[in-house]
């Protein structure tokens, strides 16, 4: 089996994703708005032929 070595940025991203973090209500509210905006843009772009 081959061993793949990952660069430091990838290791830090995985560590961040798996750590327990608590966010305040304002941060979660803003993240929700960003997610909804991204979904809205994706839906609007799906009708664009370009």
PDBQT receptor file of N, H, CA, C and O in Angstrom, charges set to zero:
ATOM      1  N   UNK A   1       0.853  -1.191   0.000  1.00  0.00    +0.000 N 
ATOM      2  CA  UNK A   1       0.000   0.000   0.000  1.00  0.00    +0.000 C 
ATOM      3  C   UNK A   1       0.890   1.242   0.000  1.00  0.00    +0.000 C 
ATOM      4  O   UNK A   1       1.844   1.319   0.775  1.00  0.00    +0.000 OA
ATOM      5  N   UNK A   2       0.596   2.186  -0.837  1.00  0.00    +0.000 N 
ATOM      6  H   UNK A   2      -0.179   2.124  -1.466  1.00  0.00    +0.000 HD
ATOM      7  CA  UNK A   2       1.393   3.400  -0.940  1.00  0.00    +0.000 C 
ATOM      8  C   UNK A   2       1.001   4.383   0.161  1.00  0.00    +0.000 C 
ATOM      9  O   UNK A   2      -0.165   4.463   0.549  1.00  0.00    +0.000 OA
ATOM     10  N   UNK A   3       1.973   5.118   0.652  1.00  0.00    +0.000 N 
ATOM     11  H   UNK A   3       2.920   5.053   0.337  1.00  0.00    +0.000 HD
ATOM     12  CA  UNK A   3       1.742   6.133   1.680  1.00  0.00    +0.000 C 
ATOM     13  C   UNK A   3       1.809   7.504   1.027  1.00  0.00    +0.000 C 
ATOM     14  O   UNK A   3       2.802   7.844   0.383  1.00  0.00    +0.000 OA
ATOM     15  N   UNK A   4       0.766   8.278   1.191  1.00  0.00    +0.000 N 
ATOM     16  H   UNK A   4      -0.040   8.002   1.714  1.00  0.00    +0.000 HD
ATOM     17  CA  UNK A   4       0.727   9.621   0.615  1.00  0.00    +0.000 C 
ATOM     18  C   UNK A   4       0.950  10.644   1.718  1.00  0.00    +0.000 C 
ATOM     19  O   UNK A   4       0.269  10.616   2.743  1.00  0.00    +0.000 OA
ATOM     20  N   UNK A   5       1.884  11.528   1.515  1.00  0.00    +0.000 N 
ATOM     21  H   UNK A   5       2.438  11.550   0.682  1.00  0.00    +0.000 HD
ATOM     22  CA  UNK A   5       2.151  12.577   2.488  1.00  0.00    +0.000 C 
ATOM     23  C   UNK A   5       1.425  13.844   2.049  1.00  0.00    +0.000 C 
ATOM     24  O   UNK A   5       1.535  14.273   0.900  1.00  0.00    +0.000 OA
ATOM     25  N   UNK A   6       0.684  14.435   2.980  1.00  0.00    +0.000 N 
ATOM     26  H   UNK A   6       0.595  14.087   3.913  1.00  0.00    +0.000 HD
ATOM     27  CA  UNK A   6      -0.095  15.613   2.668  1.00  0.00    +0.000 C 
ATOM     28  C   UNK A   6       0.660  16.866   3.078  1.00  0.00    +0.000 C 
ATOM     29  O   UNK A   6       1.465  16.841   4.009  1.00  0.00    +0.000 OA
ATOM     30  N   UNK A   7       0.395  17.963   2.378  1.00  0.00    +0.000 N 
ATOM     31  H   UNK A   7      -0.259  17.983   1.622  1.00  0.00    +0.000 HD
ATOM     32  CA  UNK A   7       1.058  19.202   2.742  1.00  0.00    +0.000 C 
ATOM     33  C   UNK A   7       0.439  19.778   4.026  1.00  0.00    +0.000 C 
ATOM     34  O   UNK A   7      -0.641  19.358   4.440  1.00  0.00    +0.000 OA
ATOM     35  N   UNK A   8       1.113  20.718   4.635  1.00  0.00    +0.000 N 
ATOM     36  H   UNK A   8       1.991  21.059   4.299  1.00  0.00    +0.000 HD
ATOM     37  CA  UNK A   8       0.725  21.248   5.935  1.00  0.00    +0.000 C 
ATOM     38  C   UNK A   8      -0.645  21.923   5.906  1.00  0.00    +0.000 C 
ATOM     39  O   UNK A   8      -1.391  21.832   6.881  1.00  0.00    +0.000 OA
ATOM     40  N   UNK A   9      -0.990  22.593   4.818  1.00  0.00    +0.000 N 
ATOM     41  H   UNK A   9      -0.385  22.668   4.025  1.00  0.00    +0.000 HD
ATOM     42  CA  UNK A   9      -2.291  23.263   4.718  1.00  0.00    +0.000 C 
ATOM     43  C   UNK A   9      -3.426  22.240   4.800  1.00  0.00    +0.000 C 
ATOM     44  O   UNK A   9      -4.418  22.471   5.490  1.00  0.00    +0.000 OA
ATOM     45  N   UNK A  10      -3.285  21.125   4.107  1.00  0.00    +0.000 N 
ATOM     46  H   UNK A  10      -2.479  20.937   3.547  1.00  0.00    +0.000 HD
ATOM     47  CA  UNK A  10      -4.316  20.092   4.135  1.00  0.00    +0.000 C 
ATOM     48  C   UNK A  10      -4.451  19.499   5.540  1.00  0.00    +0.000 C 
ATOM     49  O   UNK A  10      -5.564  19.252   6.004  1.00  0.00    +0.000 OA
ATOM     50  N   UNK A  11      -3.339  19.274   6.207  1.00  0.00    +0.000 N 
ATOM     51  H   UNK A  11      -2.435  19.475   5.830  1.00  0.00    +0.000 HD
ATOM     52  CA  UNK A  11      -3.365  18.739   7.572  1.00  0.00    +0.000 C 
ATOM     53  C   UNK A  11      -4.082  19.713   8.509  1.00  0.00    +0.000 C 
ATOM     54  O   UNK A  11      -4.892  19.292   9.335  1.00  0.00    +0.000 OA
ATOM     55  N   UNK A  12      -3.793  20.998   8.390  1.00  0.00    +0.000 N 
ATOM     56  H   UNK A  12      -3.135  21.341   7.720  1.00  0.00    +0.000 HD
ATOM     57  CA  UNK A  12      -4.439  22.003   9.233  1.00  0.00    +0.000 C 
ATOM     58  C   UNK A  12      -5.944  22.090   8.954  1.00  0.00    +0.000 C 
ATOM     59  O   UNK A  12      -6.730  22.256   9.886  1.00  0.00    +0.000 OA
ATOM     60  N   UNK A  13      -6.351  21.980   7.697  1.00  0.00    +0.000 N 
ATOM     61  H   UNK A  13      -5.713  21.845   6.939  1.00  0.00    +0.000 HD
ATOM     62  CA  UNK A  13      -7.775  22.005   7.361  1.00  0.00    +0.000 C 
ATOM     63  C   UNK A  13      -8.516  20.812   7.968  1.00  0.00    +0.000 C 
ATOM     64  O   UNK A  13      -9.613  20.968   8.503  1.00  0.00    +0.000 OA
ATOM     65  N   UNK A  14      -7.925  19.641   7.885  1.00  0.00    +0.000 N 
ATOM     66  H   UNK A  14      -7.034  19.515   7.450  1.00  0.00    +0.000 HD
ATOM     67  CA  UNK A  14      -8.560  18.452   8.458  1.00  0.00    +0.000 C 
ATOM     68  C   UNK A  14      -8.630  18.572   9.978  1.00  0.00    +0.000 C 
ATOM     69  O   UNK A  14      -9.653  18.243  10.579  1.00  0.00    +0.000 OA
ATOM     70  N   UNK A  15      -7.560  19.037  10.599  1.00  0.00    +0.000 N 
ATOM     71  H   UNK A  15      -6.729  19.305  10.111  1.00  0.00    +0.000 HD
ATOM     72  CA  UNK A  15      -7.571  19.226  12.053  1.00  0.00    +0.000 C 
ATOM     73  C   UNK A  15      -8.652  20.216  12.464  1.00  0.00    +0.000 C 
ATOM     74  O   UNK A  15      -9.347  19.996  13.456  1.00  0.00    +0.000 OA
ATOM     75  N   UNK A  16      -8.801  21.298  11.716  1.00  0.00    +0.000 N 
ATOM     76  H   UNK A  16      -8.237  21.476  10.910  1.00  0.00    +0.000 HD
ATOM     77  CA  UNK A  16      -9.823  22.300  12.022  1.00  0.00    +0.000 C 
ATOM     78  C   UNK A  16     -11.226  21.724  11.868  1.00  0.00    +0.000 C 
ATOM     79  O   UNK A  16     -12.108  22.000  12.681  1.00  0.00    +0.000 OA
ATOM     80  N   UNK A  17     -11.431  20.926  10.828  1.00  0.00    +0.000 N 
ATOM     81  H   UNK A  17     -10.715  20.702  10.167  1.00  0.00    +0.000 HD
ATOM     82  CA  UNK A  17     -12.755  20.362  10.575  1.00  0.00    +0.000 C 
ATOM     83  C   UNK A  17     -13.178  19.385  11.668  1.00  0.00    +0.000 C 
ATOM     84  O   UNK A  17     -14.368  19.250  11.952  1.00  0.00    +0.000 OA
ATOM     85  N   UNK A  18     -12.224  18.711  12.276  1.00  0.00    +0.000 N 
ATOM     86  H   UNK A  18     -11.257  18.820  12.046  1.00  0.00    +0.000 HD
ATOM     87  CA  UNK A  18     -12.560  17.700  13.276  1.00  0.00    +0.000 C 
ATOM     88  C   UNK A  18     -12.517  18.210  14.709  1.00  0.00    +0.000 C 
ATOM     89  O   UNK A  18     -12.895  17.475  15.621  1.00  0.00    +0.000 OA
ATOM     90  N   UNK A  19     -12.074  19.435  14.940  1.00  0.00    +0.000 N 
ATOM     91  H   UNK A  19     -11.767  20.032  14.199  1.00  0.00    +0.000 HD
ATOM     92  CA  UNK A  19     -12.025  19.930  16.315  1.00  0.00    +0.000 C 
ATOM     93  C   UNK A  19     -13.389  20.456  16.746  1.00  0.00    +0.000 C 
ATOM     94  O   UNK A  19     -14.162  20.959  15.930  1.00  0.00    +0.000 OA
ATOM     95  N   UNK A  20     -13.665  20.334  18.015  1.00  0.00    +0.000 N 
ATOM     96  H   UNK A  20     -13.038  19.925  18.678  1.00  0.00    +0.000 HD
ATOM     97  CA  UNK A  20     -14.911  20.864  18.562  1.00  0.00    +0.000 C 
ATOM     98  C   UNK A  20     -14.773  22.373  18.713  1.00  0.00    +0.000 C 
ATOM     99  O   UNK A  20     -13.854  22.863  19.369  1.00  0.00    +0.000 OA
ATOM    100  N   UNK A  21     -15.677  23.085  18.113  1.00  0.00    +0.000 N 
ATOM    101  H   UNK A  21     -16.424  22.687  17.580  1.00  0.00    +0.000 HD
ATOM    102  CA  UNK A  21     -15.642  24.543  18.197  1.00  0.00    +0.000 C 
ATOM    103  C   UNK A  21     -17.049  25.044  18.504  1.00  0.00    +0.000 C 
ATOM    104  O   UNK A  21     -18.042  24.494  18.027  1.00  0.00    +0.000 OA
ATOM    105  N   UNK A  22     -17.109  26.073  19.289  1.00  0.00    +0.000 N 
ATOM    106  H   UNK A  22     -16.303  26.520  19.676  1.00  0.00    +0.000 HD
ATOM    107  CA  UNK A  22     -18.408  26.674  19.579  1.00  0.00    +0.000 C 
ATOM    108  C   UNK A  22     -18.427  28.077  18.990  1.00  0.00    +0.000 C 
ATOM    109  O   UNK A  22     -17.448  28.817  19.084  1.00  0.00    +0.000 OA
ATOM    110  N   UNK A  23     -19.527  28.425  18.397  1.00  0.00    +0.000 N 
ATOM    111  H   UNK A  23     -20.322  27.825  18.321  1.00  0.00    +0.000 HD
ATOM    112  CA  UNK A  23     -19.684  29.721  17.761  1.00  0.00    +0.000 C 
ATOM    113  C   UNK A  23     -20.851  30.445  18.408  1.00  0.00    +0.000 C 
ATOM    114  O   UNK A  23     -21.824  29.822  18.831  1.00  0.00    +0.000 OA
ATOM    115  N   UNK A  24     -20.748  31.751  18.479  1.00  0.00    +0.000 N 
ATOM    116  H   UNK A  24     -19.957  32.257  18.135  1.00  0.00    +0.000 HD
ATOM    117  CA  UNK A  24     -21.858  32.506  19.054  1.00  0.00    +0.000 C 
ATOM    118  C   UNK A  24     -22.991  32.627  18.038  1.00  0.00    +0.000 C 
ATOM    119  O   UNK A  24     -22.819  32.319  16.859  1.00  0.00    +0.000 OA
ATOM    120  N   UNK A  25     -24.130  33.073  18.504  1.00  0.00    +0.000 N 
ATOM    121  H   UNK A  25     -24.269  33.324  19.462  1.00  0.00    +0.000 HD
ATOM    122  CA  UNK A  25     -25.330  33.126  17.660  1.00  0.00    +0.000 C 
ATOM    123  C   UNK A  25     -25.156  34.038  16.449  1.00  0.00    +0.000 C 
ATOM    124  O   UNK A  25     -25.659  33.730  15.369  1.00  0.00    +0.000 OA
ATOM    125  N   UNK A  26     -24.460  35.140  16.615  1.00  0.00    +0.000 N 
ATOM    126  H   UNK A  26     -24.052  35.390  17.493  1.00  0.00    +0.000 HD
ATOM    127  CA  UNK A  26     -24.268  36.083  15.505  1.00  0.00    +0.000 C 
ATOM    128  C   UNK A  26     -23.434  35.444  14.391  1.00  0.00    +0.000 C 
ATOM    129  O   UNK A  26     -23.727  35.629  13.210  1.00  0.00    +0.000 OA
ATOM    130  N   UNK A  27     -22.423  34.711  14.758  1.00  0.00    +0.000 N 
ATOM    131  H   UNK A  27     -22.185  34.560  15.718  1.00  0.00    +0.000 HD
ATOM    132  CA  UNK A  27     -21.586  34.037  13.762  1.00  0.00    +0.000 C 
ATOM    133  C   UNK A  27     -22.387  32.999  12.996  1.00  0.00    +0.000 C 
ATOM    134  O   UNK A  27     -22.276  32.911  11.774  1.00  0.00    +0.000 OA
ATOM    135  N   UNK A  28     -23.185  32.218  13.692  1.00  0.00    +0.000 N 
ATOM    136  H   UNK A  28     -23.275  32.289  14.686  1.00  0.00    +0.000 HD
ATOM    137  CA  UNK A  28     -24.016  31.212  13.028  1.00  0.00    +0.000 C 
ATOM    138  C   UNK A  28     -25.078  31.853  12.136  1.00  0.00    +0.000 C 
ATOM    139  O   UNK A  28     -25.395  31.322  11.072  1.00  0.00    +0.000 OA
ATOM    140  N   UNK A  29     -25.625  32.980  12.560  1.00  0.00    +0.000 N 
ATOM    141  H   UNK A  29     -25.368  33.412  13.425  1.00  0.00    +0.000 HD
ATOM    142  CA  UNK A  29     -26.620  33.688  11.757  1.00  0.00    +0.000 C 
ATOM    143  C   UNK A  29     -25.994  34.192  10.455  1.00  0.00    +0.000 C 
ATOM    144  O   UNK A  29     -26.589  34.064   9.385  1.00  0.00    +0.000 OA
ATOM    145  N   UNK A  30     -24.803  34.759  10.549  1.00  0.00    +0.000 N 
ATOM    146  H   UNK A  30     -24.319  34.863  11.418  1.00  0.00    +0.000 HD
ATOM    147  CA  UNK A  30     -24.112  35.250   9.368  1.00  0.00    +0.000 C 
ATOM    148  C   UNK A  30     -23.735  34.102   8.425  1.00  0.00    +0.000 C 
ATOM    149  O   UNK A  30     -23.853  34.237   7.207  1.00  0.00    +0.000 OA
ATOM    150  N   UNK A  31     -23.283  32.975   8.985  1.00  0.00    +0.000 N 
ATOM    151  H   UNK A  31     -23.187  32.866   9.974  1.00  0.00    +0.000 HD
ATOM    152  CA  UNK A  31     -22.943  31.812   8.161  1.00  0.00    +0.000 C 
ATOM    153  C   UNK A  31     -24.182  31.295   7.436  1.00  0.00    +0.000 C 
ATOM    154  O   UNK A  31     -24.102  30.873   6.282  1.00  0.00    +0.000 OA
ATOM    155  N   UNK A  32     -25.329  31.330   8.117  1.00  0.00    +0.000 N 
ATOM    156  H   UNK A  32     -25.395  31.673   9.054  1.00  0.00    +0.000 HD
ATOM    157  CA  UNK A  32     -26.586  30.880   7.495  1.00  0.00    +0.000 C 
ATOM    158  C   UNK A  32     -26.940  31.771   6.311  1.00  0.00    +0.000 C 
ATOM    159  O   UNK A  32     -27.332  31.273   5.256  1.00  0.00    +0.000 OA
ATOM    160  N   UNK A  33     -26.805  33.098   6.480  1.00  0.00    +0.000 N 
ATOM    161  H   UNK A  33     -26.487  33.503   7.337  1.00  0.00    +0.000 HD
ATOM    162  CA  UNK A  33     -27.097  34.016   5.382  1.00  0.00    +0.000 C 
ATOM    163  C   UNK A  33     -26.146  33.801   4.211  1.00  0.00    +0.000 C 
ATOM    164  O   UNK A  33     -26.564  33.861   3.055  1.00  0.00    +0.000 OA
ATOM    165  N   UNK A  34     -24.878  33.552   4.499  1.00  0.00    +0.000 N 
ATOM    166  H   UNK A  34     -24.539  33.503   5.439  1.00  0.00    +0.000 HD
ATOM    167  CA  UNK A  34     -23.911  33.300   3.420  1.00  0.00    +0.000 C 
ATOM    168  C   UNK A  34     -24.262  32.023   2.662  1.00  0.00    +0.000 C 
ATOM    169  O   UNK A  34     -24.175  31.982   1.434  1.00  0.00    +0.000 OA
ATOM    170  N   UNK A  35     -24.657  30.983   3.390  1.00  0.00    +0.000 N 
ATOM    171  H   UNK A  35     -24.727  31.016   4.387  1.00  0.00    +0.000 HD
ATOM    172  CA  UNK A  35     -25.049  29.736   2.746  1.00  0.00    +0.000 C 
ATOM    173  C   UNK A  35     -26.290  29.932   1.884  1.00  0.00    +0.000 C 
ATOM    174  O   UNK A  35     -26.336  29.458   0.749  1.00  0.00    +0.000 OA
ATOM    175  N   UNK A  36     -27.295  30.625   2.410  1.00  0.00    +0.000 N 
ATOM    176  H   UNK A  36     -27.258  31.011   3.332  1.00  0.00    +0.000 HD
ATOM    177  CA  UNK A  36     -28.512  30.872   1.632  1.00  0.00    +0.000 C 
ATOM    178  C   UNK A  36     -28.217  31.712   0.395  1.00  0.00    +0.000 C 
ATOM    179  O   UNK A  36     -28.797  31.470  -0.664  1.00  0.00    +0.000 OA
ATOM    180  N   UNK A  37     -27.329  32.689   0.509  1.00  0.00    +0.000 N 
ATOM    181  H   UNK A  37     -26.858  32.885   1.369  1.00  0.00    +0.000 HD
ATOM    182  CA  UNK A  37     -26.951  33.511  -0.638  1.00  0.00    +0.000 C 
ATOM    183  C   UNK A  37     -26.253  32.661  -1.695  1.00  0.00    +0.000 C 
ATOM    184  O   UNK A  37     -26.511  32.816  -2.888  1.00  0.00    +0.000 OA
ATOM    185  N   UNK A  38     -25.375  31.769  -1.262  1.00  0.00    +0.000 N 
ATOM    186  H   UNK A  38     -25.165  31.643  -0.292  1.00  0.00    +0.000 HD
ATOM    187  CA  UNK A  38     -24.676  30.890  -2.204  1.00  0.00    +0.000 C 
ATOM    188  C   UNK A  38     -25.654  29.965  -2.928  1.00  0.00    +0.000 C 
ATOM    189  O   UNK A  38     -25.539  29.753  -4.136  1.00  0.00    +0.000 OA
ATOM    190  N   UNK A  39     -26.606  29.422  -2.191  1.00  0.00    +0.000 N 
ATOM    191  H   UNK A  39     -26.699  29.594  -1.210  1.00  0.00    +0.000 HD
ATOM    192  CA  UNK A  39     -27.617  28.552  -2.815  1.00  0.00    +0.000 C 
ATOM    193  C   UNK A  39     -28.456  29.347  -3.809  1.00  0.00    +0.000 C 
ATOM    194  O   UNK A  39     -28.750  28.864  -4.902  1.00  0.00    +0.000 OA
ATOM    195  N   UNK A  40     -28.841  30.565  -3.433  1.00  0.00    +0.000 N 
ATOM    196  H   UNK A  40     -28.602  30.957  -2.545  1.00  0.00    +0.000 HD
ATOM    197  CA  UNK A  40     -29.623  31.409  -4.334  1.00  0.00    +0.000 C 
ATOM    198  C   UNK A  40     -28.855  31.733  -5.611  1.00  0.00    +0.000 C 
ATOM    199  O   UNK A  40     -29.427  31.712  -6.701  1.00  0.00    +0.000 OA
ATOM    200  N   UNK A  41     -27.573  32.029  -5.483  1.00  0.00    +0.000 N 
ATOM    201  H   UNK A  41     -27.109  32.045  -4.598  1.00  0.00    +0.000 HD
ATOM    202  CA  UNK A  41     -26.764  32.318  -6.673  1.00  0.00    +0.000 C 
ATOM    203  C   UNK A  41     -26.628  31.079  -7.552  1.00  0.00    +0.000 C 
ATOM    204  O   UNK A  41     -26.656  31.187  -8.778  1.00  0.00    +0.000 OA
ATOM    205  N   UNK A  42     -26.481  29.907  -6.941  1.00  0.00    +0.000 N 
ATOM    206  H   UNK A  42     -26.458  29.820  -5.945  1.00  0.00    +0.000 HD
ATOM    207  CA  UNK A  42     -26.369  28.685  -7.722  1.00  0.00    +0.000 C 
ATOM    208  C   UNK A  42     -27.653  28.395  -8.473  1.00  0.00    +0.000 C 
ATOM    209  O   UNK A  42     -27.612  27.974  -9.629  1.00  0.00    +0.000 OA
ATOM    210  N   UNK A  43     -28.789  28.613  -7.838  1.00  0.00    +0.000 N 
ATOM    211  H   UNK A  43     -28.822  28.955  -6.899  1.00  0.00    +0.000 HD
ATOM    212  CA  UNK A  43     -30.073  28.387  -8.504  1.00  0.00    +0.000 C 
ATOM    213  C   UNK A  43     -30.261  29.379  -9.648  1.00  0.00    +0.000 C 
ATOM    214  O   UNK A  43     -30.720  29.002 -10.726  1.00  0.00    +0.000 OA
ATOM    215  N   UNK A  44     -29.910  30.643  -9.422  1.00  0.00    +0.000 N 
ATOM    216  H   UNK A  44     -29.537  30.950  -8.546  1.00  0.00    +0.000 HD
ATOM    217  CA  UNK A  44     -30.056  31.650 -10.475  1.00  0.00    +0.000 C 
ATOM    218  C   UNK A  44     -29.107  31.359 -11.637  1.00  0.00    +0.000 C 
ATOM    219  O   UNK A  44     -29.467  31.565 -12.796  1.00  0.00    +0.000 OA
ATOM    220  N   UNK A  45     -27.905  30.884 -11.336  1.00  0.00    +0.000 N 
ATOM    221  H   UNK A  45     -27.613  30.717 -10.395  1.00  0.00    +0.000 HD
ATOM    222  CA  UNK A  45     -26.950  30.591 -12.386  1.00  0.00    +0.000 C 
ATOM    223  C   UNK A  45     -27.313  29.340 -13.163  1.00  0.00    +0.000 C 
ATOM    224  O   UNK A  45     -26.860  29.170 -14.295  1.00  0.00    +0.000 OA
ATOM    225  N   UNK A  46     -28.114  28.465 -12.586  1.00  0.00    +0.000 N 
ATOM    226  H   UNK A  46     -28.481  28.603 -11.667  1.00  0.00    +0.000 HD
ATOM    227  CA  UNK A  46     -28.472  27.225 -13.288  1.00  0.00    +0.000 C 
ATOM    228  C   UNK A  46     -29.352  27.507 -14.500  1.00  0.00    +0.000 C 
ATOM    229  O   UNK A  46     -29.442  26.674 -15.402  1.00  0.00    +0.000 OA
ATOM    230  N   UNK A  47     -29.998  28.663 -14.535  1.00  0.00    +0.000 N 
ATOM    231  H   UNK A  47     -29.925  29.339 -13.802  1.00  0.00    +0.000 HD
ATOM    232  CA  UNK A  47     -30.846  29.013 -15.658  1.00  0.00    +0.000 C 
ATOM    233  C   UNK A  47     -30.102  29.802 -16.728  1.00  0.00    +0.000 C 
ATOM    234  O   UNK A  47     -30.662  30.111 -17.780  1.00  0.00    +0.000 OA
ATOM    235  N   UNK A  48     -28.838  30.127 -16.459  1.00  0.00    +0.000 N 
ATOM    236  H   UNK A  48     -28.383  29.876 -15.604  1.00  0.00    +0.000 HD
ATOM    237  CA  UNK A  48     -28.020  30.893 -17.389  1.00  0.00    +0.000 C 
ATOM    238  C   UNK A  48     -27.337  29.925 -18.358  1.00  0.00    +0.000 C 
ATOM    239  O   UNK A  48     -26.701  28.960 -17.934  1.00  0.00    +0.000 OA
ATOM    240  N   UNK A  49     -27.470  30.183 -19.632  1.00  0.00    +0.000 N 
ATOM    241  H   UNK A  49     -27.987  30.967 -19.976  1.00  0.00    +0.000 HD
ATOM    242  CA  UNK A  49     -26.911  29.282 -20.631  1.00  0.00    +0.000 C 
ATOM    243  C   UNK A  49     -25.408  29.446 -20.819  1.00  0.00    +0.000 C 
ATOM    244  O   UNK A  49     -24.769  28.583 -21.423  1.00  0.00    +0.000 OA
ATOM    245  N   UNK A  50     -24.834  30.524 -20.319  1.00  0.00    +0.000 N 
ATOM    246  H   UNK A  50     -25.352  31.225 -19.829  1.00  0.00    +0.000 HD
ATOM    247  CA  UNK A  50     -23.384  30.728 -20.449  1.00  0.00    +0.000 C 
ATOM    248  C   UNK A  50     -22.698  29.899 -19.407  1.00  0.00    +0.000 C 
ATOM    249  O   UNK A  50     -21.470  29.907 -19.321  1.00  0.00    +0.000 OA
TER     250      UNK A  50
